[in-house]
Amino acid sequence: MHGWAISQRIQQITRDVVQVPQGSLYPALHRLERRGWIAASWDVSTKNRRAKYYRLTATGKKHLDRETVDWQRLVVAVGRVLKTC
Protein backbone atom coordinates (compact mmCIF):
# COMPACT_ATOMS: atom_id res chain seq x y z
CA MET A 1 0.00 0.00 0.00
CA HIS A 2 1.05 3.58 -0.37
CA GLY A 3 1.30 5.84 2.67
CA TRP A 4 -2.12 7.49 2.48
CA ALA A 5 -3.81 4.10 1.97
CA ILE A 6 -1.97 2.71 5.01
CA SER A 7 -3.26 5.61 7.10
CA GLN A 8 -6.81 5.09 5.85
CA ARG A 9 -6.64 1.32 6.43
CA ILE A 10 -5.49 1.78 10.03
CA GLN A 11 -8.37 4.18 10.62
CA GLN A 12 -10.82 1.75 8.99
CA ILE A 13 -9.62 -1.33 10.90
CA THR A 14 -9.74 0.51 14.24
CA ARG A 15 -13.14 2.04 13.47
CA ASP A 16 -11.72 5.55 13.71
CA VAL A 17 -10.13 4.97 17.13
CA VAL A 18 -6.59 5.27 15.73
CA GLN A 19 -5.87 8.05 13.27
CA VAL A 20 -2.31 8.45 12.03
CA PRO A 21 -1.56 11.95 10.74
CA GLN A 22 0.76 12.24 7.75
CA GLY A 23 3.27 14.14 9.88
CA SER A 24 3.68 11.00 11.99
CA LEU A 25 3.16 8.34 9.34
CA TYR A 26 5.83 9.26 6.82
CA PRO A 27 8.69 9.69 9.31
CA ALA A 28 7.72 6.29 10.79
CA LEU A 29 7.67 4.67 7.35
CA HIS A 30 11.12 6.13 6.59
CA ARG A 31 12.49 4.77 9.89
CA LEU A 32 11.07 1.31 9.15
CA GLU A 33 12.60 1.45 5.68
CA ARG A 34 16.03 2.46 7.04
CA ARG A 35 15.89 -0.47 9.47
CA GLY A 36 15.10 -2.86 6.63
CA TRP A 37 11.70 -3.83 8.04
CA ILE A 38 9.82 -2.51 5.01
CA ALA A 39 10.81 -1.94 1.39
CA ALA A 40 9.48 0.79 -0.86
CA SER A 41 9.03 1.21 -4.58
CA TRP A 42 7.47 3.87 -6.78
CA ASP A 43 4.38 3.10 -8.88
CA VAL A 44 1.21 4.75 -10.14
CA SER A 45 -1.82 4.82 -7.84
CA THR A 46 -5.40 3.99 -8.81
CA LYS A 47 -5.91 7.75 -9.17
CA ASN A 48 -3.12 7.82 -11.76
CA ARG A 49 -0.69 9.59 -9.43
CA ARG A 50 2.88 8.64 -8.64
CA ALA A 51 3.01 7.03 -5.19
CA LYS A 52 5.54 5.22 -3.04
CA TYR A 53 4.32 1.73 -2.14
CA TYR A 54 5.50 -0.13 0.95
CA ARG A 55 5.72 -3.82 1.73
CA LEU A 56 6.86 -5.77 4.76
CA THR A 57 10.22 -7.53 4.32
CA ALA A 58 11.10 -10.96 5.71
CA THR A 59 13.18 -9.22 8.40
CA GLY A 60 10.23 -6.94 9.14
CA LYS A 61 7.89 -9.92 9.46
CA LYS A 62 10.21 -11.56 12.00
CA HIS A 63 10.44 -8.33 13.97
CA LEU A 64 6.65 -7.88 13.82
CA ASP A 65 6.16 -11.40 15.15
CA ARG A 66 8.47 -10.69 18.12
CA GLU A 67 6.80 -7.34 18.84
CA THR A 68 3.36 -8.96 18.65
CA VAL A 69 4.31 -11.52 21.30
CA ASP A 70 5.70 -8.75 23.53
CA TRP A 71 2.56 -6.63 23.00
CA GLN A 72 0.24 -9.53 23.86
CA ARG A 73 2.21 -10.19 27.04
CA LEU A 74 1.90 -6.51 28.02
CA VAL A 75 -1.85 -6.49 27.35
CA VAL A 76 -2.31 -9.49 29.65
CA ALA A 77 -0.18 -7.85 32.36
CA VAL A 78 -2.11 -4.56 32.18
CA GLY A 79 -5.37 -6.52 32.27
CA ARG A 80 -4.23 -8.16 35.51
CA VAL A 81 -3.44 -4.77 37.02
CA LEU A 82 -6.83 -3.37 36.03
CA LYS A 83 -8.64 -6.35 37.58
CA THR A 84 -7.10 -5.51 40.95
CA CYS A 85 -8.45 -1.97 40.96
C-alpha positions as CSV (number, residue, x, y, z in Angstrom):
1,M,0.0,0.0,0.0
2,H,1.0,3.6,-0.4
3,G,1.3,5.8,2.7
4,W,-2.1,7.5,2.5
5,A,-3.8,4.1,2.0
6,I,-2.0,2.7,5.0
7,S,-3.3,5.6,7.1
8,Q,-6.8,5.1,5.9
9,R,-6.6,1.3,6.4
10,I,-5.5,1.8,10.0
11,Q,-8.4,4.2,10.6
12,Q,-10.8,1.8,9.0
13,I,-9.6,-1.3,10.9
14,T,-9.7,0.5,14.2
15,R,-13.1,2.0,13.5
16,D,-11.7,5.6,13.7
17,V,-10.1,5.0,17.1
18,V,-6.6,5.3,15.7
19,Q,-5.9,8.0,13.3
20,V,-2.3,8.5,12.0
21,P,-1.6,12.0,10.7
22,Q,0.8,12.2,7.7
23,G,3.3,14.1,9.9
24,S,3.7,11.0,12.0
25,L,3.2,8.3,9.3
26,Y,5.8,9.3,6.8
27,P,8.7,9.7,9.3
28,A,7.7,6.3,10.8
29,L,7.7,4.7,7.3
30,H,11.1,6.1,6.6
31,R,12.5,4.8,9.9
32,L,11.1,1.3,9.1
33,E,12.6,1.4,5.7
34,R,16.0,2.5,7.0
35,R,15.9,-0.5,9.5
36,G,15.1,-2.9,6.6
37,W,11.7,-3.8,8.0
38,I,9.8,-2.5,5.0
39,A,10.8,-1.9,1.4
40,A,9.5,0.8,-0.9
41,S,9.0,1.2,-4.6
42,W,7.5,3.9,-6.8
43,D,4.4,3.1,-8.9
44,V,1.2,4.8,-10.1
45,S,-1.8,4.8,-7.8
46,T,-5.4,4.0,-8.8
47,K,-5.9,7.7,-9.2
48,N,-3.1,7.8,-11.8
49,R,-0.7,9.6,-9.4
50,R,2.9,8.6,-8.6
51,A,3.0,7.0,-5.2
52,K,5.5,5.2,-3.0
53,Y,4.3,1.7,-2.1
54,Y,5.5,-0.1,0.9
55,R,5.7,-3.8,1.7
56,L,6.9,-5.8,4.8
57,T,10.2,-7.5,4.3
58,A,11.1,-11.0,5.7
59,T,13.2,-9.2,8.4
60,G,10.2,-6.9,9.1
61,K,7.9,-9.9,9.5
62,K,10.2,-11.6,12.0
63,H,10.4,-8.3,14.0
64,L,6.7,-7.9,13.8
65,D,6.2,-11.4,15.2
66,R,8.5,-10.7,18.1
67,E,6.8,-7.3,18.8
68,T,3.4,-9.0,18.6
69,V,4.3,-11.5,21.3
70,D,5.7,-8.7,23.5
71,W,2.6,-6.6,23.0
72,Q,0.2,-9.5,23.9
73,R,2.2,-10.2,27.0
74,L,1.9,-6.5,28.0
75,V,-1.9,-6.5,27.3
76,V,-2.3,-9.5,29.7
77,A,-0.2,-7.9,32.4
78,V,-2.1,-4.6,32.2
79,G,-5.4,-6.5,32.3
80,R,-4.2,-8.2,35.5
81,V,-3.4,-4.8,37.0
82,L,-6.8,-3.4,36.0
83,K,-8.6,-6.4,37.6
84,T,-7.1,-5.5,40.9
85,C,-8.5,-2.0,41.0
